Amino acid sequence: MFKGLGGMGDMAKMMKAAKDAQARMAALQEELTRITVQGESGAGLVRAEANAKGALTALHIDPSIFKAEDREVVEDLILAAIKDVQMRAAERSKQEMRKIAAEMGLPPDMDLPL
């Protein structure tokens, strides 16, 4: 009489798994704002810090490069450091996503939404 109800248990498991995945993704979003990555240019003369979501949080410039005639070089170094830290932030974010995917039994290269 209730022979077809076996599938309902599977559906409940799928719904729970989806809800768990959603909670883990929300936790990861928050974690990415706390993870700090660093990028640099000019052999460390300009360093940038960002969170793993790519938001720039700090910029450190060695005072030795503050000469008026070197303005364009300094600007290029700043841009290079920012690009470097953003690239590193994106990679760190991907690493964290791969961890979550593996824990959920998904392929590590699966593109999960952030």
Secondary structure, DSSP 8 states (H G I E B T S, - for coil): --GGGHHHHHHHHHHHHHHHHHHHHHHHHHHHHH-EEEEEETTTTEEEEEETT--EEEEEE-GGG--GGGHHHHHHHHHHHHHHHHHHHHHHHHHHHHHHHHHTT--TT-----
